[in-house]
Each structure stands twice: as structure tokens, then as C-alpha cells.
Amino acid sequence: MNDAVFDTTVVAFANSDLSARKPGNSLDTRLRLLEGTVRRDFRIRYNAKLLKEYEQHVREHRNDVIELFFGALDSKGAILVKKNSLSRQEFNLARNQRWPSHDQHLIAAALGGTQTHIYVTERALVSCAAGIYRVFRIRVRAV
């Protein structure tokens, strides 16, 4: 089973009224990913820093998918990773690929996973995708 890490923006941008969901739009894409975690199409990997960000940015659950996603974080289908940051060597490797230092917790959550994908909305992170895959074997996907 593959693993997934979600940047906070993916979760926060999915916390919207479901009436705005149209097949193929960005809300639909984000919701389908989060629904995949509920169906256990893949395992969620997260750490304490990501959980804190999720809770800060999604204070009110505006749809059922978000409610189910937060429930999935407490299930056996989710992996709480103890690391919130990278080692000095890992940090330097990530920085050499232009990965922003304030998002190191995403890679920290992904390390050790099985065919892990990090889902992001920021172009700066997507532009690092090839280098992050080459160094860490973690795929970075735009949503």
C-alpha cells in the first residue's frame, strides 16, 4: 500500500462547501484525494507539526469529507511519524534541491514510507519534485 503526506494547504482548500464541487475542478481533485484516505486507498503519514497545522487551518469542518479525513488520522490506516524535522544531512540534501526550510516537516513525515507521495499546492514545492525524488525517492505531486 502506498503512503501519502498532505500539505496543509491541500486539506485547508478542501474545507469548502460541497456545492462548489464540479467534476475535475481543483476542489474535486482535493476531495477525491482525501476520500482516498478514508477508503484506505493509501495510508496517511503525518507528524505532530502537520497535525497542529491541520487543526489551526481547519477549525470548522465545512463538509463531511474533512470530518472523515480527521477521523482517518486517528485510525489504523494512518501513521503518526515521530520526526517533525530532518537531520542536518537530510536538511542539507533537501535545501540543495531548493526545498523550502519551513516545509521540511513534509519530507520528515514522508521518510520511511512506501512509495510515498507528498501532495502540495505550492509551485515552489512542485519545482523541487525531480530533485526530491532523486535524493529521497519521494514523489511530490501538485494538486
Secondary structure as UniProt FT lines:
FT   STRAND          3..6
FT   HELIX           8..14
FT   HELIX           18..20
FT   TURN            23..24
FT   HELIX           26..38
FT   TURN            39..40
FT   STRAND          43..47
FT   HELIX           48..57
FT   HELIX           64..73
FT   TURN            76..77
FT   STRAND          78..81
FT   HELIX           88..96
FT   TURN            97..98
FT   HELIX           101..103
FT   HELIX           104..110
FT   TURN            111..112
FT   STRAND          117..120
FT   HELIX           123..126
FT   TURN            127..128
FT   HELIX           129..136
FT   STRAND          139..142
//
